[in-house]
Amino acid sequence: MQLQSQTFRDGEIIPARCALGVPAIAFDAMGVPVPIPAGAQPGPNRSPQLTWTDAPSGTQSFMITCIDRDAPAVLDDVDQSGRTVPYSLPRTEFVHWLLVDIPASISELREGQDADGLTPHGKAPRSLAHGVRGLNDFSVRFRDDPQLEGQYAGYDGPWPPNNDERVHHYIFTVYALDVPTLDLSGAFTLVDARCAMEGHILAESSLHGSYAIYDEAAN
């Protein structure tokens, strides 16, 4: 099975239009945009276009995930003025997309189909024609922010710390499953999905992209 995207190629930088957070800008007296050092603001947050082919015989549904494996495990320095998140800091997973029960008849998601802009307080977990949205980790990241807290489900794109010394790498994966549904509903998570699909994976394929806000971040 092969996973491809018209939005970005494997190993390339994810376009800013697919990011939830982008470098902040201001405008000078002449109206020229000027980047704000170590600043960030909400971005277009369009889910990328994805196409998958050569699913194995017996496929009854698909599941898609996007996981950032460079998320800081300790948040003390995140977005703090005058400090950076050290490159050597331990890292952990951060879920950006969880979509299950994609019908076997679907082999493409168009750009912007699962997200197009920041939805304050999040998109609720729900069943749609192109699949069932599960929670992503912005539900946890924004829980102490009264302007943003809520349940974030489906796709919400990259928003790495604006002071992180490390470029973040995002892994998009499509799974072909031998069941039509994982029987998940409500506020389910990637942990729930991984448990439900155990023993049902026929094939999988991944696509890698990178993204950073901090202009001195390194791979």
Salt bridges, closest charged atoms under 4 A:
ASP10 OD1 - HIS208 ND1 3.40
ASP68 OD2 - HIS168 ND1 2.61
ASP70 OD1 - ARG166 NH1 3.44
ASP70 OD2 - HIS169 ND1 2.87
ASP77 OD1 - ARG83 NH2 2.65
ASP79 OD2 - ARG141 NH2 3.79
GLU93 OE1 - ARG194 NH1 3.32
GLU111 OE2 - ARG17 NE 2.71
GLU111 OE2 - ARG46 NE 3.18
ASP114 OD1 - HIS130 NE2 2.79
ASP114 OD1 - ARG133 NE 2.86
ASP116 OD2 - ARG46 NH1 3.07
ASP156 OD1 - LYS123 NZ 3.40
ASP164 OD2 - ARG91 NH1 2.74
ASP164 OD2 - HIS168 NE2 2.60
ASP178 OD1 - HIS200 ND1 2.77
